[in-house]
Each structure stands twice: as C-alpha cells, then as structure tokens.
Amino acid sequence: MSDQTYQPEHIEIPPVFAWPPRPKEALRYLTVDIMVPWGLFWIATAFVFWRVLTPEMHEMRSFSFGWVAFLWVRNALVLTVIAGGLHWWLYVRKSQNTETKFSRRWLAQGNARFLWGDQVHDNMTFSLVSGVTVWTLYEAATYWWYANGYVSAPAIADGPFYFLITLWAVFFWSTLHFYLNHRLLHTRWLYKVAHERHHLNVVTGPWSGISMHPIEHIIYFTVFLLWWVVPVHPVIIILTGLFQGVSPAVSHSGFDYVRFGGKWRIPAGDNFHNLHHRFFRVNYGNSLMPIDRVFDSWNGGSEEDMQRMKERFGRESGES
C-alpha cells in the first residue's frame, strides 16, 4: 500500500526552457514563480545580513576566531529559526496534520540507523555541527579572498544591471552545481562513504535539508568557488549561503504547502526532490533547470513520468 494520501500537481518543464518559446510565461516564471515568496525572502535576508550581521571587509583580511565564529553563530541561528520553526509548526504542533503532506509517515524514532535512534536529533546534529561549519568556512574563505584583493567586489551603483543578473544567477548556478555534485555523490564509492547518510531520510523533514556526511558538505558547498573567479557583490555571497544552506529546510519540509490561519498558505516542500528521496534514481537536479530531462531521469510525478521511470528501471535491471 502506498504511504501517500496527498497527490501534488505534477511538475512541468519550466517555461523558460519550453519550445516553441513562451515569452509571457517565461517572464512570469523568472519574476514571480522563482522569486515569490522564497526568492525575495532570501534576497531580503541577504541584504539585512550584509548591512548588520557581516563584518567589514577590512576586518576579514586575516582569519581570526572572532569574526569566523560570528558568522557561524549567524548562520546557525538563521537555520535554526527556519528549520526549527517549520519543524515546530508541522511536526510538533502538527498544525495541519497531514494536509498537503507528501507521505503519511512521520519522522523516525527508535531507528538505529540514526544517531540516538532519533531522526530529528540526528538531522539537527549533522546540519549544525558539520553543515553550518563547512558552509561558514567556505563563506569566510570567500570574504578573505575578496578582502585581500584577489577579486574585487563590484559596487551595486557601478553596475546595477550586473548586480540584478547575479541575483538570478545564484538560483541557476546553484541548480547546475547541485546536479553535477549530486550525480557525483551517487557514484558507488561516494554514495557508500558519504551520500547514503542523507538518503537515510526517505521521509524528510525541515532538519533533513543539509543533514549530510561531512564529506558531502565539503562537496556541496563548493558552490561558493564560482565567486572566486566571477566578481560579485558581498550580498551575492551571502545569498549563495542562504540558498544553499537554509532553503533546503523549506524544500525538505515534507509538506507541499504550509497553511496559516485556515486561509493563507505558502509553498514549501519540493515534490521534485521528494520524488528523488522516494525513488533514488530520478531527479538528481532541481526542477528550475530540466537537466534531468536531458538525461532521462526527470520525474514530475505524472502518470506518464511514473510509467517512463518504471520502464527505465526495468531496462537498467535487464542490463545489470
């Protein structure tokens, strides 16, 4: 019997990549679908962090425990607020029970595969102790790189159009990078050594987002390295960390939408990635870019996609 009761809408190829072109839908996708509400939230948070919660660039010319630890606390707090808040609302308070929940099952307890037999405590530990630490070290190294003049950060006023382009680039670069490093992590050796830990979370929750083996964190957060050769404003560096480090708490929430007050709802869980956790060999990237369609691993949840997946799995079983 299926563990699903809620059936989300199936996922289509983004109109930006549609053929023949659909310019109106593509423009709406870029300006509304990507940005509202979470894209704008991450961008706004990045600006606030830049203004009040990031050391001055001259302070970061040499590494010191003080400013790196400050970044770690900042990053740990924002992850705790988002992941912890979603977990409390959806899994502790159970404010909407299983409404829009991808799976009827709840998070594991008494399972020896997780630290202390508890999925949530396990996920929190790997996210905060390893995930936030590796994220912070990459972010700090990127600031140090800029502070010492190896790359010059362009001012927003000197190139506002370039700045806007790099804002969108964060989302697309993260998606491309995720596909590449995710396929790498699904190679036999790296999967057994590292990525298998993340896949213990067949049913995901907010703290599952960056609950990974430290080796996977080291690979996953190499997303920052593009900015070591492509000059960007510090807001872009912060946005990269937020999108890579905190947005997975939302996409792994396990619920398609979060409801408030009986009337309001906001999009939350990413069923595209949820299907990857269920079926393992589909959806290595994100639906923002249809790379999986190119490599025949796309599953948008439709009946046709499910049938195509079964046929592909059958062919692969026959070949092995």
Phi and psi restraints in degrees (value plus and minus 20) as a CYANA .aco file:
   2 SER   PHI     -87.0   -47.0
   2 SER   PSI     125.2   165.2
   3 ASP   PHI    -109.8   -69.8
   3 ASP   PSI      -9.8    30.2
   4 GLN   PHI    -121.7   -81.7
   4 GLN   PSI     120.5   160.5
   5 THR   PHI    -139.0   -99.0
   5 THR   PSI     -57.7   -17.7
   6 TYR   PHI    -105.8   -65.8
   6 TYR   PSI     113.5   153.5
   7 GLN   PHI    -133.7   -93.7
   7 GLN   PSI      81.1   121.1
   8 PRO   PHI     -91.2   -51.2
   8 PRO   PSI     141.5   181.5
   9 GLU   PHI     -84.4   -44.4
   9 GLU   PSI     124.3   164.3
  10 HIS   PHI     -95.5   -55.5
  10 HIS   PSI     138.6   178.6
  11 ILE   PHI    -119.7   -79.7
  11 ILE   PSI     107.4   147.4
  12 GLU   PHI    -117.5   -77.5
  12 GLU   PSI     142.9   182.9
  13 ILE   PHI     -81.0   -41.0
  13 ILE   PSI     113.3   153.3
  14 PRO   PHI     -77.1   -37.1
  14 PRO   PSI     120.7   160.7
  15 PRO   PHI     -82.9   -42.9
  15 PRO   PSI     -39.5     0.5
  16 VAL   PHI     -80.1   -40.1
  16 VAL   PSI     -49.9    -9.9
  17 PHE   PHI    -126.6   -86.6
  17 PHE   PSI     -10.2    29.8
  18 ALA   PHI     -94.1   -54.1
  18 ALA   PSI     131.9   171.9
  19 TRP   PHI    -157.3  -117.3
  19 TRP   PSI     108.0   148.0
  20 PRO   PHI     -87.8   -47.8
  20 PRO   PSI     141.2   181.2
  21 PRO   PHI     -78.4   -38.4
  21 PRO   PSI     126.0   166.0
  22 ARG   PHI    -147.4  -107.4
  22 ARG   PSI      60.0   100.0
  23 PRO   PHI     -79.9   -39.9
  23 PRO   PSI     -59.2   -19.2
  24 LYS   PHI     -85.5   -45.5
  24 LYS   PSI     -66.5   -26.5
  25 GLU   PHI     -85.1   -45.1
  25 GLU   PSI     -56.8   -16.8
  26 ALA   PHI     -85.3   -45.3
  26 ALA   PSI     -61.9   -21.9
  27 LEU   PHI     -84.6   -44.6
  27 LEU   PSI     -62.2   -22.2
  28 ARG   PHI     -83.7   -43.7
  28 ARG   PSI     -59.0   -19.0
  29 TYR   PHI     -81.3   -41.3
  29 TYR   PSI     -64.6   -24.6
  30 LEU   PHI     -91.0   -51.0
  30 LEU   PSI     -54.3   -14.3
  31 THR   PHI    -118.1   -78.1
  31 THR   PSI     -44.9    -4.9
  32 VAL   PHI    -136.8   -96.8
  32 VAL   PSI     -76.8   -36.8
  33 ASP   PHI     -81.8   -41.8
  33 ASP   PSI     -62.3   -22.3
  34 ILE   PHI     -94.0   -54.0
  34 ILE   PSI     -56.7   -16.7
  35 MET   PHI    -111.8   -71.8
  35 MET   PSI     -47.6    -7.6
  36 VAL   PHI    -128.7   -88.7
  36 VAL   PSI     105.7   145.7
  37 PRO   PHI    -115.5   -75.5
  37 PRO   PSI     -41.0    -1.0
  38 TRP   PHI     -92.5   -52.5
  38 TRP   PSI     -57.5   -17.5
  39 GLY   PHI     -78.1   -38.1
  39 GLY   PSI     -66.6   -26.6
  40 LEU   PHI     -84.8   -44.8
  40 LEU   PSI     -55.7   -15.7
  41 PHE   PHI     -83.7   -43.7
  41 PHE   PSI     -65.0   -25.0
  42 TRP   PHI     -85.7   -45.7
  42 TRP   PSI     -59.3   -19.3
  43 ILE   PHI     -85.1   -45.1
  43 ILE   PSI     -66.3   -26.3
  44 ALA   PHI     -81.0   -41.0
  44 ALA   PSI     -62.4   -22.4
  45 THR   PHI     -84.0   -44.0
  45 THR   PSI     -58.6   -18.6
  46 ALA   PHI     -82.0   -42.0
  46 ALA   PSI     -61.1   -21.1
  47 PHE   PHI     -84.1   -44.1
  47 PHE   PSI     -63.3   -23.3
  48 VAL   PHI     -82.2   -42.2
  48 VAL   PSI     -64.6   -24.6
  49 PHE   PHI     -81.6   -41.6
  49 PHE   PSI     -60.7   -20.7
  50 TRP   PHI     -83.2   -43.2
  50 TRP   PSI     -61.5   -21.5
  51 ARG   PHI     -92.4   -52.4
  51 ARG   PSI     -61.5   -21.5
  52 VAL   PHI    -145.7  -105.7
  52 VAL   PSI     -31.7     8.3
  53 LEU   PHI    -149.1  -109.1
  53 LEU   PSI       5.0    45.0
  54 THR   PHI    -152.1  -112.1
  54 THR   PSI     109.8   149.8
  55 PRO   PHI     -79.0   -39.0
  55 PRO   PSI     136.6   176.6
  56 GLU   PHI     -83.4   -43.4
  56 GLU   PSI     127.1   167.1
  57 MET   PHI     -78.5   -38.5
  57 MET   PSI     -57.2   -17.2
  58 HIS   PHI     -86.0   -46.0
  58 HIS   PSI     -45.1    -5.1
  59 GLU   PHI     -90.3   -50.3
  59 GLU   PSI     -39.8     0.2
  60 MET   PHI    -121.6   -81.6
  60 MET   PSI      -2.5    37.5
  61 ARG   PHI     -90.7   -50.7
  61 ARG   PSI     -44.1    -4.1
  62 SER   PHI    -153.2  -113.2
  62 SER   PSI     125.6   165.6
  63 PHE   PHI     -91.7   -51.7
  63 PHE   PSI     117.3   157.3
  64 SER   PHI    -164.3  -124.3
  64 SER   PSI     131.5   171.5
  65 PHE   PHI     -79.2   -39.2
  65 PHE   PSI     -57.2   -17.2
  66 GLY   PHI     -79.2   -39.2
  66 GLY   PSI     -75.4   -35.4
  67 TRP   PHI     -96.3   -56.3
  67 TRP   PSI     -50.1   -10.1
  68 VAL   PHI     -89.0   -49.0
  68 VAL   PSI     -61.4   -21.4
  69 ALA   PHI     -84.0   -44.0
  69 ALA   PSI     -56.2   -16.2
  70 PHE   PHI     -80.1   -40.1
  70 PHE   PSI     -64.4   -24.4
  71 LEU   PHI     -82.4   -42.4
  71 LEU   PSI     -60.3   -20.3
  72 TRP   PHI     -81.9   -41.9
  72 TRP   PSI     -65.3   -25.3
  73 VAL   PHI     -82.9   -42.9
  73 VAL   PSI     -63.3   -23.3
  74 ARG   PHI     -78.5   -38.5
  74 ARG   PSI     -68.2   -28.2
  75 ASN   PHI     -87.6   -47.6
  75 ASN   PSI     -59.9   -19.9
  76 ALA   PHI     -84.6   -44.6
  76 ALA   PSI     -58.3   -18.3
  77 LEU   PHI     -87.1   -47.1
  77 LEU   PSI     -64.0   -24.0
  78 VAL   PHI     -87.4   -47.4
  78 VAL   PSI     -57.2   -17.2
  79 LEU   PHI     -85.1   -45.1
  79 LEU   PSI     -61.3   -21.3
  80 THR   PHI     -85.5   -45.5
  80 THR   PSI     -59.8   -19.8
  81 VAL   PHI     -84.0   -44.0
  81 VAL   PSI     -66.5   -26.5
  82 ILE   PHI     -94.2   -54.2
  82 ILE   PSI     -75.8   -35.8
  83 ALA   PHI     -86.3   -46.3
  83 ALA   PSI     -64.2   -24.2
  84 GLY   PHI     -85.8   -45.8
  84 GLY   PSI     -59.3   -19.3
  85 GLY   PHI     -84.9   -44.9
  85 GLY   PSI     -64.7   -24.7
  86 LEU   PHI     -84.3   -44.3
  86 LEU   PSI     -61.2   -21.2
  87 HIS   PHI     -83.0   -43.0
  87 HIS   PSI     -63.9   -23.9
  88 TRP   PHI     -82.2   -42.2
  88 TRP   PSI     -65.5   -25.5
  89 TRP   PHI     -87.4   -47.4
  89 TRP   PSI     -61.3   -21.3
  90 LEU   PHI    -114.2   -74.2
  90 LEU   PSI     -51.6   -11.6
  91 TYR   PHI    -135.3   -95.3
  91 TYR   PSI     -45.8    -5.8
  92 VAL   PHI    -114.0   -74.0
  92 VAL   PSI     -77.1   -37.1
  93 ARG   PHI     -94.2   -54.2
  93 ARG   PSI     -46.7    -6.7
  94 LYS   PHI      31.0    71.0
  94 LYS   PSI      33.1    73.1
  95 SER   PHI     -84.2   -44.2
  95 SER   PSI     -45.2    -5.2
  96 GLN   PHI    -145.4  -105.4
  96 GLN   PSI      -3.2    36.8
  97 ASN   PHI      32.1    72.1
  97 ASN   PSI    -140.9  -100.9
  98 THR   PHI    -125.8   -85.8
  98 THR   PSI      -6.3    33.7
  99 GLU   PHI     -83.8   -43.8
  99 GLU   PSI     105.5   145.5
 100 THR   PHI      43.5    83.5
 100 THR   PSI      -1.9    38.1
 101 LYS   PHI    -103.6   -63.6
 101 LYS   PSI     114.3   154.3
 102 PHE   PHI     -87.3   -47.3
 102 PHE   PSI     -54.6   -14.6
 103 SER   PHI    -146.2  -106.2
 103 SER   PSI     126.2   166.2
 104 ARG   PHI     -93.0   -53.0
 104 ARG   PSI     -40.3    -0.3
 105 ARG   PHI     -98.6   -58.6
 105 ARG   PSI     132.7   172.7
 106 TRP   PHI    -124.0   -84.0
 106 TRP   PSI    -200.0  -160.0
 107 LEU   PHI     -90.4   -50.4
 107 LEU   PSI     128.3   168.3
 108 ALA   PHI     -95.0   -55.0
 108 ALA   PSI     119.0   159.0
 109 GLN   PHI    -152.4  -112.4
 109 GLN   PSI     128.7   168.7
 110 GLY   PHI      49.9    89.9
 110 GLY   PSI       5.9    45.9
 111 ASN   PHI    -130.3   -90.3
 111 ASN   PSI      96.2   136.2
 112 ALA   PHI     -86.7   -46.7
 112 ALA   PSI     -33.9     6.1
 113 ARG   PHI     -88.1   -48.1
 113 ARG   PSI     -43.5    -3.5
 114 PHE   PHI    -119.9   -79.9
 114 PHE   PSI     131.2   171.2
 115 LEU   PHI     -75.3   -35.3
 115 LEU   PSI     113.9   153.9
 116 TRP   PHI      38.2    78.2
 116 TRP   PSI      -4.4    35.6
 117 GLY   PHI      48.9    88.9
 117 GLY   PSI      -5.6    34.4
 118 ASP   PHI    -147.1  -107.1
 118 ASP   PSI      97.5   137.5
 119 GLN   PHI     -80.9   -40.9
 119 GLN   PSI     -63.3   -23.3
 120 VAL   PHI     -85.5   -45.5
 120 VAL   PSI     -67.9   -27.9
 121 HIS   PHI     -83.3   -43.3
 121 HIS   PSI     -58.6   -18.6
 122 ASP   PHI     -80.6   -40.6
 122 ASP   PSI     -71.1   -31.1
 123 ASN   PHI     -82.0   -42.0
 123 ASN   PSI     -61.6   -21.6
 124 MET   PHI     -82.0   -42.0
 124 MET   PSI     -62.6   -22.6
 125 THR   PHI     -83.2   -43.2
 125 THR   PSI     -70.0   -30.0
 126 PHE   PHI     -87.6   -47.6
 126 PHE   PSI     -53.5   -13.5
 127 SER   PHI     -88.5   -48.5
 127 SER   PSI     -65.6   -25.6
 128 LEU   PHI    -104.1   -64.1
 128 LEU   PSI     -67.2   -27.2
 129 VAL   PHI     -91.8   -51.8
 129 VAL   PSI     -66.8   -26.8
 130 SER   PHI    -114.8   -74.8
 130 SER   PSI     -72.0   -32.0
 131 GLY   PHI     -80.3   -40.3
 131 GLY   PSI     -74.1   -34.1
 132 VAL   PHI     -85.5   -45.5
 132 VAL   PSI     -54.2   -14.2
 133 THR   PHI     -85.3   -45.3
 133 THR   PSI     -68.3   -28.3
 134 VAL   PHI     -85.9   -45.9
 134 VAL   PSI     -64.1   -24.1
 135 TRP   PHI     -74.3   -34.3
 135 TRP   PSI     -69.2   -29.2
 136 THR   PHI     -83.9   -43.9
 136 THR   PSI     -59.6   -19.6
 137 LEU   PHI     -85.7   -45.7
 137 LEU   PSI     -60.7   -20.7
 138 TYR   PHI     -84.7   -44.7
 138 TYR   PSI     -63.8   -23.8
 139 GLU   PHI     -82.7   -42.7
 139 GLU   PSI     -64.9   -24.9
 140 ALA   PHI     -83.1   -43.1
 140 ALA   PSI     -61.8   -21.8
 141 ALA   PHI     -84.0   -44.0
 141 ALA   PSI     -54.4   -14.4
 142 THR   PHI     -87.5   -47.5
 142 THR   PSI     -63.1   -23.1
 143 TYR   PHI     -81.6   -41.6
 143 TYR   PSI     -63.7   -23.7
 144 TRP   PHI     -79.1   -39.1
 144 TRP   PSI     -61.1   -21.1
 145 TRP   PHI     -79.3   -39.3
 145 TRP   PSI     -65.0   -25.0
 146 TYR   PHI     -91.5   -51.5
 146 TYR   PSI     -62.9   -22.9
 147 ALA   PHI     -81.9   -41.9
 147 ALA   PSI     -47.6    -7.6
 148 ASN   PHI    -114.5   -74.5
 148 ASN   PSI     -11.3    28.7
 149 GLY   PHI      61.1   101.1
 149 GLY   PSI      -9.2    30.8
 150 TYR   PHI     -88.8   -48.8
 150 TYR   PSI     -49.3    -9.3
 151 VAL   PHI    -158.9  -118.9
 151 VAL   PSI     120.3   160.3
 152 SER   PHI    -118.0   -78.0
 152 SER   PSI     109.6   149.6
 153 ALA   PHI     -98.2   -58.2
 153 ALA   PSI     100.1   140.1
 154 PRO   PHI     -93.7   -53.7
 154 PRO   PSI     118.7   158.7
 155 ALA   PHI     -93.2   -53.2
 155 ALA   PSI     128.7   168.7
 156 ILE   PHI     -81.1   -41.1
 156 ILE   PSI     -62.1   -22.1
 157 ALA   PHI     -84.7   -44.7
 157 ALA   PSI     -48.7    -8.7
 158 ASP   PHI     -97.7   -57.7
 158 ASP   PSI     -40.6    -0.6
 159 GLY   PHI    -176.9  -136.9
 159 GLY   PSI      48.6    88.6
 160 PRO   PHI     -80.8   -40.8
 160 PRO   PSI     -56.0   -16.0
 161 PHE   PHI     -88.1   -48.1
 161 PHE   PSI     -61.3   -21.3
 162 TYR   PHI     -81.3   -41.3
 162 TYR   PSI     -61.0   -21.0
 163 PHE   PHI     -81.9   -41.9
 163 PHE   PSI     -63.4   -23.4
 164 LEU   PHI     -83.0   -43.0
 164 LEU   PSI     -60.7   -20.7
 165 ILE   PHI     -81.4   -41.4
 165 ILE   PSI     -61.8   -21.8
 166 THR   PHI     -90.1   -50.1
 166 THR   PSI     -47.6    -7.6
 167 LEU   PHI     -79.4   -39.4
 167 LEU   PSI     -69.4   -29.4
 168 TRP   PHI     -87.2   -47.2
 168 TRP   PSI     -54.0   -14.0
 169 ALA   PHI     -81.0   -41.0
 169 ALA   PSI     -51.2   -11.2
 170 VAL   PHI     -76.0   -36.0
 170 VAL   PSI     -66.1   -26.1
 171 PHE   PHI     -88.4   -48.4
 171 PHE   PSI     -61.8   -21.8
 172 PHE   PHI     -95.8   -55.8
 172 PHE   PSI     -58.3   -18.3
 173 TRP   PHI     -85.1   -45.1
 173 TRP   PSI     -62.0   -22.0
 174 SER   PHI     -79.6   -39.6
 174 SER   PSI     -60.8   -20.8
 175 THR   PHI     -85.7   -45.7
 175 THR   PSI     -66.6   -26.6
 176 LEU   PHI     -82.4   -42.4
 176 LEU   PSI     -66.3   -26.3
 177 HIS   PHI     -81.0   -41.0
 177 HIS   PSI     -61.5   -21.5
 178 PHE   PHI     -83.2   -43.2
 178 PHE   PSI     -62.6   -22.6
 179 TYR   PHI     -80.1   -40.1
 179 TYR   PSI     -66.8   -26.8
 180 LEU   PHI     -85.4   -45.4
 180 LEU   PSI     -66.7   -26.7
 181 ASN   PHI     -93.9   -53.9
 181 ASN   PSI     -47.1    -7.1
 182 HIS   PHI     -91.1   -51.1
 182 HIS   PSI     -61.5   -21.5
 183 ARG   PHI     -82.4   -42.4
 183 ARG   PSI     -59.2   -19.2
 184 LEU   PHI     -80.5   -40.5
 184 LEU   PSI     -62.7   -22.7
 185 LEU   PHI     -89.4   -49.4
 185 LEU   PSI     -37.4     2.6
 186 HIS   PHI    -111.2   -71.2
 186 HIS   PSI     -15.9    24.1
 187 THR   PHI     -89.2   -49.2
 187 THR   PSI     132.7   172.7
 188 ARG   PHI     -72.9   -32.9
 188 ARG   PSI     -70.8   -30.8
 189 TRP   PHI     -87.8   -47.8
 189 TRP   PSI     -68.4   -28.4
 190 LEU   PHI     -87.4   -47.4
 190 LEU   PSI     -51.1   -11.1
 191 TYR   PHI     -84.2   -44.2
 191 TYR   PSI     -68.0   -28.0
 192 LYS   PHI     -87.2   -47.2
 192 LYS   PSI     -58.6   -18.6
 193 VAL   PHI     -96.9   -56.9
 193 VAL   PSI     -57.6   -17.6
 194 ALA   PHI    -150.2  -110.2
 194 ALA   PSI     -77.4   -37.4
 195 HIS   PHI     -90.4   -50.4
 195 HIS   PSI     -41.6    -1.6
 196 GLU   PHI     -77.7   -37.7
 196 GLU   PSI     -51.4   -11.4
 197 ARG   PHI     -81.4   -41.4
 197 ARG   PSI     -62.9   -22.9
 198 HIS   PHI     -85.6   -45.6
 198 HIS   PSI     -54.6   -14.6
 199 HIS   PHI     -99.6   -59.6
 199 HIS   PSI     -22.2    17.8
 200 LEU   PHI     -80.1   -40.1
 200 LEU   PSI     -45.4    -5.4
 201 ASN   PHI    -105.3   -65.3
 201 ASN   PSI      55.6    95.6
 202 VAL   PHI     -87.0   -47.0
 202 VAL   PSI     -64.8   -24.8
 203 VAL   PHI    -118.8   -78.8
 203 VAL   PSI     101.5   141.5
 204 THR   PHI    -121.1   -81.1
 204 THR   PSI     136.1   176.1
 205 GLY   PHI    -154.9  -114.9
 205 GLY   PSI     155.1   195.1
 206 PRO   PHI     -73.9   -33.9
 206 PRO   PSI     -56.1   -16.1
 207 TRP   PHI     -98.8   -58.8
 207 TRP   PSI     -25.0    15.0
 208 SER   PHI     -97.2   -57.2
 208 SER   PSI     -36.8     3.2
 209 GLY   PHI     -70.8   -30.8
 209 GLY   PSI     -76.8   -36.8
 210 ILE   PHI    -136.2   -96.2
 210 ILE   PSI      11.6    51.6
 211 SER   PHI     -99.6   -59.6
 211 SER   PSI      77.4   117.4
 212 MET   PHI    -160.2  -120.2
 212 MET   PSI     142.6   182.6
 213 HIS   PHI     -85.5   -45.5
 213 HIS   PSI     125.8   165.8
 214 PRO   PHI     -73.4   -33.4
 214 PRO   PSI     -55.2   -15.2
 215 ILE   PHI     -81.7   -41.7
 215 ILE   PSI     -61.6   -21.6
 216 GLU   PHI     -85.5   -45.5
 216 GLU   PSI     -58.8   -18.8
 217 HIS   PHI     -79.7   -39.7
 217 HIS   PSI     -61.7   -21.7
 218 ILE   PHI     -81.6   -41.6
 218 ILE   PSI     -59.1   -19.1
 219 ILE   PHI     -94.1   -54.1
 219 ILE   PSI     -65.5   -25.5
 220 TYR   PHI     -80.8   -40.8
 220 TYR   PSI     -60.8   -20.8
 221 PHE   PHI    -109.0   -69.0
 221 PHE   PSI     -11.9    28.1
 222 THR   PHI     -85.4   -45.4
 222 THR   PSI     -24.2    15.8
 223 VAL   PHI     -73.9   -33.9
 223 VAL   PSI     -48.9    -8.9
 224 PHE   PHI     -85.9   -45.9
 224 PHE   PSI     -44.8    -4.8
 225 LEU   PHI     -86.2   -46.2
 225 LEU   PSI     -42.6    -2.6
 226 LEU   PHI     -78.9   -38.9
 226 LEU   PSI     -56.1   -16.1
 227 TRP   PHI     -96.3   -56.3
 227 TRP   PSI     -22.7    17.3
 228 TRP   PHI     -98.9   -58.9
 228 TRP   PSI     -36.0     4.0
 229 VAL   PHI    -141.5  -101.5
 229 VAL   PSI     -42.6    -2.6
 230 VAL   PHI    -126.2   -86.2
 230 VAL   PSI      92.9   132.9
 231 PRO   PHI     -89.4   -49.4
 231 PRO   PSI     111.6   151.6
 232 VAL   PHI    -159.7  -119.7
 232 VAL   PSI     140.9   180.9
 233 HIS   PHI     -89.9   -49.9
 233 HIS   PSI     129.8   169.8
 234 PRO   PHI     -74.7   -34.7
 234 PRO   PSI     -47.6    -7.6
 235 VAL   PHI     -79.2   -39.2
 235 VAL   PSI     -55.7   -15.7
 236 ILE   PHI     -87.8   -47.8
 236 ILE   PSI     -57.8   -17.8
 237 ILE   PHI     -83.2   -43.2
 237 ILE   PSI     -64.9   -24.9
 238 ILE   PHI     -84.2   -44.2
 238 ILE   PSI     -64.4   -24.4
 239 LEU   PHI     -79.8   -39.8
 239 LEU   PSI     -59.1   -19.1
 240 THR   PHI     -79.3   -39.3
 240 THR   PSI     -64.5   -24.5
 241 GLY   PHI     -85.2   -45.2
 241 GLY   PSI     -62.2   -22.2
 242 LEU   PHI     -84.8   -44.8
 242 LEU   PSI     -65.0   -25.0
 243 PHE   PHI     -88.0   -48.0
 243 PHE   PSI     -58.2   -18.2
 244 GLN   PHI    -100.1   -60.1
 244 GLN   PSI     -53.8   -13.8
 245 GLY   PHI    -117.1   -77.1
 245 GLY   PSI     -49.9    -9.9
 246 VAL   PHI    -133.0   -93.0
 246 VAL   PSI     -55.9   -15.9
 247 SER   PHI     -80.1   -40.1
 247 SER   PSI     -48.5    -8.5
 248 PRO   PHI     -81.3   -41.3
 248 PRO   PSI     -43.2    -3.2
 249 ALA   PHI     -83.0   -43.0
 249 ALA   PSI     -55.0   -15.0
 250 VAL   PHI     -95.4   -55.4
 250 VAL   PSI     -68.5   -28.5
 251 SER   PHI     -88.4   -48.4
 251 SER   PSI     -43.9    -3.9
 252 HIS   PHI    -116.6   -76.6
 252 HIS   PSI      -9.2    30.8
 253 SER   PHI     -81.5   -41.5
 253 SER   PSI     -42.4    -2.4
 254 GLY   PHI      68.3   108.3
 254 GLY   PSI     -22.8    17.2
 255 PHE   PHI    -143.6  -103.6
 255 PHE   PSI     116.2   156.2
 256 ASP   PHI     -85.9   -45.9
 256 ASP   PSI     -61.4   -21.4
 257 TYR   PHI    -155.5  -115.5
 257 TYR   PSI     130.5   170.5
 258 VAL   PHI    -126.8   -86.8
 258 VAL   PSI     107.1   147.1
 259 ARG   PHI    -122.0   -82.0
 259 ARG   PSI     123.4   163.4
 260 PHE   PHI    -151.7  -111.7
 260 PHE   PSI     112.5   152.5
 261 GLY   PHI      41.7    81.7
 261 GLY   PSI      -3.4    36.6
 262 GLY   PHI      59.8    99.8
 262 GLY   PSI     -36.3     3.7
 263 LYS   PHI    -134.9   -94.9
 263 LYS   PSI     -60.8   -20.8
 264 TRP   PHI    -114.1   -74.1
 264 TRP   PSI     125.1   165.1
 265 ARG   PHI    -166.7  -126.7
 265 ARG   PSI     128.8   168.8
 266 ILE   PHI    -147.3  -107.3
 266 ILE   PSI     126.7   166.7
 267 PRO   PHI     -85.3   -45.3
 267 PRO   PSI     123.6   163.6
 268 ALA   PHI    -153.9  -113.9
 268 ALA   PSI    -115.1   -75.1
 269 GLY   PHI     -79.9   -39.9
 269 GLY   PSI     129.8   169.8
 270 ASP   PHI    -121.4   -81.4
 270 ASP   PSI      83.2   123.2
 271 ASN   PHI     -85.5   -45.5
 271 ASN   PSI     -46.1    -6.1
 272 PHE   PHI     -79.1   -39.1
 272 PHE   PSI     -67.2   -27.2
 273 HIS   PHI     -97.4   -57.4
 273 HIS   PSI     -50.1   -10.1
 274 ASN   PHI     -78.7   -38.7
 274 ASN   PSI     -58.7   -18.7
 275 LEU   PHI     -86.3   -46.3
 275 LEU   PSI     -50.6   -10.6
 276 HIS   PHI     -84.9   -44.9
 276 HIS   PSI     -62.4   -22.4
 277 HIS   PHI     -85.0   -45.0
 277 HIS   PSI     -49.7    -9.7
 278 ARG   PHI     -98.4   -58.4
 278 ARG   PSI     -63.3   -23.3
 279 PHE   PHI    -132.6   -92.6
 279 PHE   PSI     -29.2    10.8
 280 PHE   PHI      55.2    95.2
 280 PHE   PSI     -67.3   -27.3
 281 ARG   PHI    -127.6   -87.6
 281 ARG   PSI       6.6    46.6
 282 VAL   PHI    -151.0  -111.0
 282 VAL   PSI     140.4   180.4
 283 ASN   PHI      35.6    75.6
 283 ASN   PSI      38.5    78.5
 284 TYR   PHI     -93.1   -53.1
 284 TYR   PSI     -43.0    -3.0
 285 GLY   PHI    -124.5   -84.5
 285 GLY   PSI    -169.6  -129.6
 286 ASN   PHI    -141.0  -101.0
 286 ASN   PSI     140.6   180.6
 287 SER   PHI     -91.4   -51.4
 287 SER   PSI     -29.3    10.7
 288 LEU   PHI     -80.1   -40.1
 288 LEU   PSI     -53.6   -13.6
 289 MET   PHI    -150.5  -110.5
 289 MET   PSI     111.5   151.5
 290 PRO   PHI    -103.5   -63.5
 290 PRO   PSI      27.1    67.1
 291 ILE   PHI     -83.6   -43.6
 291 ILE   PSI     -56.9   -16.9
 292 ASP   PHI     -84.2   -44.2
 292 ASP   PSI     -49.6    -9.6
 293 ARG   PHI     -84.2   -44.2
 293 ARG   PSI     -60.0   -20.0
 294 VAL   PHI     -81.3   -41.3
 294 VAL   PSI     -58.2   -18.2
 295 PHE   PHI    -122.8   -82.8
 295 PHE   PSI      -1.5    38.5
 296 ASP   PHI      40.7    80.7
 296 ASP   PSI      14.3    54.3
 297 SER   PHI    -142.7  -102.7
 297 SER   PSI      -3.7    36.3
 298 TRP   PHI     -99.6   -59.6
 298 TRP   PSI     112.6   152.6
 299 ASN   PHI    -159.4  -119.4
 299 ASN   PSI      85.5   125.5
 300 GLY   PHI    -110.0   -70.0
 300 GLY   PSI     -16.3    23.7
 301 GLY   PHI      72.7   112.7
 301 GLY   PSI     -22.8    17.2
 302 SER   PHI     -95.8   -55.8
 302 SER   PSI     144.5   184.5
 303 GLU   PHI     -80.8   -40.8
 303 GLU   PSI     -58.8   -18.8
 304 GLU   PHI     -84.0   -44.0
 304 GLU   PSI     -62.3   -22.3
 305 ASP   PHI     -85.9   -45.9
 305 ASP   PSI     -59.2   -19.2
 306 MET   PHI     -83.9   -43.9
 306 MET   PSI     -61.9   -21.9
 307 GLN   PHI     -86.2   -46.2
 307 GLN   PSI     -62.5   -22.5
 308 ARG   PHI     -82.3   -42.3
 308 ARG   PSI     -59.6   -19.6
 309 MET   PHI     -81.7   -41.7
 309 MET   PSI     -65.5   -25.5
 310 LYS   PHI     -81.5   -41.5
 310 LYS   PSI     -60.8   -20.8
 311 GLU   PHI     -85.2   -45.2
 311 GLU   PSI     -61.4   -21.4
 312 ARG   PHI     -84.9   -44.9
 312 ARG   PSI     -63.5   -23.5
 313 PHE   PHI     -81.0   -41.0
 313 PHE   PSI     -58.6   -18.6
 314 GLY   PHI     -84.1   -44.1
 314 GLY   PSI     -63.0   -23.0
 315 ARG   PHI     -82.5   -42.5
 315 ARG   PSI     -64.0   -24.0
 316 GLU   PHI     -85.7   -45.7
 316 GLU   PSI     -56.1   -16.1
 317 SER   PHI     -85.4   -45.4
 317 SER   PSI     -58.4   -18.4
 318 GLY   PHI     -89.1   -49.1
 318 GLY   PSI     -49.2    -9.2
 319 GLU   PHI    -100.3   -60.3
 319 GLU   PSI     -44.0    -4.0
